[in-house]
Amino acid sequence: MSSSSTNPGTLSYEQAGVNYDLIDPLKVAAQRAAAATAGHLSAHGFSEVKASRGESAYVVDVGPFYLASIVECLGSKALVADEMKALTGKSYYDGIAQDTIAMAVNDLITVGATPLVVQAYWAAGGSDWFGDAQRAQALVEGWKKACDVCQVAWGGGETPALAGIVEGGRIDLAASCTGIINPKTRLSVGDALAPGDAIVLLASSGIHANGLSLARKLVERLPNGYLTEVVPGLSYGDALLAPTTLYSPVTEALAKAGISMHYCANITGHGWRKLLRHPSRLTYRIQAVPAVPPVLKFIQQHAQQDDREAYSTLNMGAGFALFVAAADAERTVEIAKAQGIEAIVAGRVEAGDKQVVIEPLNIRFGDDDLQLR
């Protein structure tokens, strides 16, 4: 997906070092190779849910229920925490821990799963990283707190010191998560997605953990770097480090209320293009957009991005999309708000070409703007 902007001052995600045109073909090739291994499950009496191939989590049918699994890494947000620690003396790793778990849990719940177990992968550039007691304790406490919010068990993990692979003084964070889909009717891989469904968007807390390569590159343009104020009293660095929202309390509350999720999309990399994730040829018409967090407005302004570029890269205030029956839309919003997460009925699903049409902004993303399968 190439940007439509012709502004020579625009800072794109590709200029920040992330080119999905190079990354996505590898993902597609890996998916095809992985699909060829599904037959191994039959030796154990199980089978895959084929429709979960290409979704945010993989689902296995084990008989009385489904199991879902996912592994995700944090990315480069920890680098912002390290820079802010040098500037302020404060450790931000409690929030970084939540970000890491959110990357896995928010993907897992898209298929209707209840998160059960999280595993940690903390790979440092050397043993010295773990010697900073304040930072290490913040990581542990934040990890445990996020597990409590999601009501998931922290099963264990791995803490390798990888000098020569991970840069000295840095850490690469990742999490895997396993969940259960029980009863099996909770499975959400788009089988029920249809024209007439409502699109409910759940608010984000900020940039979350995607687009940080762009956000870090932008620092070069700012007068006071990470300490540049986004709004009075809020620095750019602090705004970037707002922890990613955990959405599993909402999906669990919806299940308890008997509301069926016809499909879900975690709006992470690729921005609002993620609304195109399901292979069905449908039109996703957006008629209302959520408020854009100040930090994302700031990034768009200083990166000189037009709306199409910004919405193709960043979450722009919508961290998670729920596709539900139109009759359940308003109640879905109420349930999300009861969990402390703002939500709006943003639009509807229609028959037609595979596209996202964001009417208030005159933006269209077509089938060729997202190639993940």
C-alpha positions in Angstrom: 0.0 0.0 0.0 1.6 3.2 -1.1 0.7 6.6 0.3 -1.4 8.9 -1.8 0.4 12.0 -0.2 2.6 14.1 -2.5 3.8 16.4 0.3 7.6 16.3 0.3 7.6 16.9 4.0 5.5 13.9 4.8 7.1 11.3 7.1 5.7 7.9 6.2 5.9 4.6 8.0 8.1 3.3 5.2 10.6 6.1 5.7 10.7 5.2 9.4 12.0 1.7 8.4 8.8 -0.3 8.2 7.7 -1.4 4.7 4.8 -3.8 4.7 5.2 -4.4 1.0 8.3 -6.3 2.0 7.1 -7.9 5.2 3.6 -9.1 4.1 4.8 -11.5 1.3 6.8 -13.4 3.9 3.7 -13.6 6.1 1.7 -15.0 3.2 4.4 -17.5 2.3 4.7 -18.6 6.0 0.9 -19.1 6.2 0.9 -21.4 3.2 3.8 -23.5 4.5 2.1 -23.6 8.0 -1.2 -24.7 6.5 0.5 -27.8 5.0 1.4 -28.9 8.6 -2.3 -29.0 9.8 -2.6 -32.7 9.0 -0.3 -33.5 11.9 -3.1 -32.7 14.3 -5.1 -35.7 13.1 -2.6 -38.0 14.7 -3.7 -36.7 18.0 -7.4 -36.9 17.3 -7.7 -33.1 16.7 -8.2 -30.8 13.7 -7.6 -27.2 12.9 -10.4 -24.6 12.4 -9.3 -23.8 8.8 -11.1 -20.4 8.8 -8.7 -19.3 11.6 -5.8 -19.4 9.1 -4.9 -15.8 8.4 -6.8 -14.5 11.5 -5.1 -13.0 14.5 -5.1 -16.3 16.4 -5.0 -20.0 15.5 -7.8 -22.3 16.6 -7.7 -26.1 17.1 -10.8 -28.2 17.6 -10.1 -30.6 20.5 -13.6 -32.0 20.7 -15.8 -30.5 23.5 -14.2 -27.0 22.9 -11.7 -25.1 20.9 -8.2 -24.0 21.9 -6.7 -20.8 20.5 -3.1 -19.6 20.6 -1.0 -16.6 19.6 2.5 -15.2 20.1 3.2 -11.5 19.7 6.2 -9.2 20.4 6.1 -5.7 21.7 8.2 -4.1 19.0 10.2 -0.9 19.7 8.1 0.8 22.3 10.6 -0.2 25.0 13.1 2.1 23.3 10.9 5.1 24.1 10.7 3.9 27.8 14.5 3.7 27.8 14.9 7.2 26.4 12.3 8.7 28.8 14.1 7.0 31.7 17.3 8.8 30.8 15.4 12.1 30.6 13.1 11.8 33.7 14.6 9.0 35.9 11.3 7.2 35.9 10.7 3.6 35.0 7.9 3.0 32.5 8.2 -0.7 32.4 4.9 -1.4 34.3 3.1 0.1 31.3 5.5 -1.6 28.9 4.5 -4.9 30.5 0.8 -4.2 29.8 1.6 -3.3 26.2 3.3 -6.6 25.7 0.4 -8.7 27.1 -2.1 -6.6 25.2 -0.4 -7.4 21.9 -1.1 -11.1 22.5 -4.4 -11.0 24.4 -6.1 -8.5 22.1 -5.2 -10.7 19.2 -6.4 -13.9 20.9 -9.9 -12.5 21.8 -10.7 -11.7 18.1 -11.6 -15.4 17.6 -13.9 -15.5 20.6 -11.4 -17.0 23.1 -11.2 -16.5 26.8 -7.5 -16.0 27.7 -6.2 -18.7 30.0 -2.4 -18.6 30.2 0.2 -16.1 29.3 3.9 -16.9 28.9 6.7 -14.3 28.9 9.7 -13.9 26.7 12.2 -11.3 28.0 15.4 -11.3 25.9 18.0 -8.8 27.1 21.2 -7.7 25.4 23.1 -8.9 28.5 22.7 -9.9 32.1 23.2 -6.3 33.2 19.7 -5.3 32.1 18.2 -7.4 34.9 20.5 -5.6 37.4 18.4 -2.4 37.4 16.1 -3.4 40.3 13.6 -0.6 39.8 13.1 -1.4 36.1 13.0 -5.2 36.6 10.5 -4.9 39.4 8.3 -2.6 37.4 8.2 -5.1 34.6 7.2 -7.9 36.9 4.6 -5.9 38.7 3.1 -4.5 35.5 3.0 -8.0 34.0 1.2 -9.4 37.0 -1.3 -6.5 37.1 -2.2 -6.9 33.4 -2.7 -10.7 34.0 -5.1 -9.8 36.8 -7.1 -7.4 34.6 -7.5 -10.1 31.9 -8.0 -12.8 34.6 -5.3 -14.9 32.9 -2.7 -17.1 34.6 1.0 -16.2 34.1 2.4 -19.7 33.4 6.1 -18.9 33.1 8.6 -17.7 30.6 12.1 -17.3 29.3 14.7 -14.6 30.2 17.7 -15.1 27.9 20.7 -12.8 27.8 21.5 -12.5 24.1 24.6 -10.4 23.8 25.4 -10.0 20.1 21.8 -10.5 19.1 20.0 -8.0 21.2 21.8 -4.6 21.6 23.5 -4.1 24.9 21.2 -2.3 27.4 18.1 -3.2 25.5 15.4 -5.8 25.9 13.1 -7.6 23.4 9.7 -8.4 24.9 7.1 -10.9 23.7 4.2 -12.9 25.0 2.3 -16.0 24.0 -1.2 -16.7 25.1 -3.5 -19.7 25.0 -7.2 -19.5 25.4 -10.4 -21.6 25.3 -13.5 -21.1 23.2 -16.2 -22.7 25.3 -19.0 -23.1 24.4 -18.0 -23.6 20.8 -20.7 -21.2 19.6 -18.4 -18.4 20.8 -16.1 -19.0 17.9 -15.7 -15.8 15.9 -13.9 -16.3 12.6 -16.4 -14.4 10.4 -18.8 -17.2 9.5 -21.7 -15.1 10.7 -20.4 -11.8 9.3 -23.1 -10.4 6.9 -24.6 -7.3 5.3 -26.6 -5.4 7.9 -24.1 -6.0 10.8 -23.1 -3.0 12.8 -19.5 -1.9 13.3 -18.7 -0.9 16.9 -15.3 0.7 17.5 -13.7 0.5 20.9 -11.6 3.5 21.9 -7.8 3.3 22.1 -5.7 4.9 24.8 -3.3 6.4 22.4 -0.7 5.0 20.0 -0.8 1.6 21.7 2.2 -0.4 20.5 2.0 0.0 16.8 3.5 2.8 14.8 6.4 3.4 17.2 9.0 3.3 14.5 7.3 6.3 13.0 6.8 8.0 16.3 10.5 7.6 17.3 11.6 8.9 13.9 9.5 11.9 14.4 11.5 13.0 17.5 14.1 14.3 15.1 11.7 17.0 14.0 10.6 18.1 17.5 12.1 21.1 19.3 12.5 19.4 22.6 12.5 15.8 21.5 10.5 13.5 23.7 9.9 16.3 26.2 8.0 18.4 23.6 4.5 19.0 24.9 1.6 17.4 23.1 -0.8 19.4 25.2 0.1 21.5 28.2 1.5 19.3 30.9 1.9 16.2 28.7 5.1 15.4 27.0 5.4 13.5 23.8 7.2 10.7 25.5 4.7 10.3 28.3 1.8 10.4 25.7 3.5 7.6 23.7 3.9 5.5 26.8 0.2 5.4 27.7 -0.3 1.6 28.1 -2.3 -0.2 25.5 -5.9 -0.9 26.4 -6.8 -4.5 27.3 -10.0 -5.4 25.6 -10.7 -8.9 27.0 -12.9 -7.6 29.8 -15.3 -6.2 27.1 -15.4 -9.4 25.1 -16.0 -11.5 28.2 -18.8 -9.2 29.3 -20.4 -9.4 25.9 -20.3 -13.2 26.0 -21.9 -13.2 29.5 -24.6 -10.9 28.1 -25.3 -13.3 25.3 -24.1 -11.0 22.5 -22.5 -12.8 19.7 -19.5 -11.3 18.0 -19.8 -12.0 14.3 -16.2 -10.9 13.7 -13.5 -8.9 15.4 -10.5 -7.0 14.3 -7.6 -5.8 16.5 -6.6 -2.5 14.9 -2.8 -2.6 15.2 -0.3 -2.5 12.3 -2.0 -1.4 9.0 -4.3 0.9 10.9 -7.9 1.0 9.7 -7.0 -1.2 6.8 -7.4 -4.0 9.4 -11.1 -3.7 8.9 -10.6 -5.5 5.6 -9.0 -8.6 7.3 -11.9 -11.1 6.7 -11.7 -12.6 3.2 -15.4 -12.0 2.4 -16.2 -9.4 -0.3 -18.1 -6.9 1.8 -18.1 -3.1 2.2 -17.5 -1.6 5.6 -19.1 1.8 5.6 -18.0 4.1 8.4 -20.3 7.0 9.1 -18.9 8.2 12.5 -15.3 8.2 13.7 -14.1 8.3 17.3 -12.2 11.2 18.8 -8.5 11.1 17.9 -6.2 11.0 21.0 -4.0 14.1 21.2 -0.8 12.2 20.6 -2.1 10.8 17.3 -3.2 14.2 16.2 0.3 15.5 17.1 2.0 12.7 15.1 -0.2 13.3 12.1 0.4 17.1 12.2 4.2 16.9 12.7 4.7 14.0 10.2 2.6 16.1 7.8 0.4 13.1 6.9 -2.9 13.4 5.2 -5.9 11.5 6.7 -5.4 8.6 4.4 -1.8 8.0 5.4 -2.6 8.4 9.1 -5.6 6.1 9.1 -3.6 3.5 7.0 -0.9 3.3 9.7 -2.2 4.4 13.1 -5.3 3.4 15.1 -6.5 7.0 15.2 -8.6 6.4 18.3 -10.1 3.0 17.5 -8.2 0.1 19.0 -10.6 -2.7 18.4 -13.5 -3.4 16.1 -16.6 -5.5 16.9 -19.0 -6.6 14.2 -22.3 -7.5 15.8 -25.9 -7.8 14.8 -27.5 -4.3 14.3 -30.0 -5.1 17.1 -27.1 -5.6 19.6 -25.0 -2.5 18.6 -26.2 -0.1 21.3 -26.1 -2.6 24.0 -22.5 -3.5 22.9 -21.6 0.1 23.4 -23.2 0.2 26.8 -21.3 -3.0 27.9 -18.0 -1.6 26.8 -18.6 1.7 28.7 -19.5 -0.3 31.8 -16.0 -1.8 31.5 -14.5 1.7 31.4 -13.9 1.7 27.6 -15.5 4.2 25.3 -17.2 2.9 22.2 -19.3 4.1 19.3 -21.5 2.6 16.6 -19.4 3.6 13.7 -21.1 2.1 10.7 -22.4 -1.0 9.0 -21.5 -3.9 6.8 -22.9 -3.8 3.3 -23.0 -6.1 0.3 -20.6 -4.8 -2.4 -16.9 -4.5 -3.2 -14.4 -5.4 -0.6 -13.5 -1.9 0.8 -13.6 0.3 3.8 -15.3 3.6 3.1 -14.7 6.3 5.8 -17.4 8.8 4.8 -16.6 11.7 7.2 -13.0 11.8 5.9 -13.6 10.8 2.3 -11.2 7.9 2.6 -11.4 4.5 0.8 -9.3 1.5 1.3 -9.8 -1.3 -1.2 -8.9 -5.0 -1.4 -5.4 -4.2 -2.7 -4.6 -2.1 0.4 -4.3 -5.2 2.7 -2.7 -8.4 1.6 -2.3 -10.7 4.6 -3.5 -14.0 3.1 
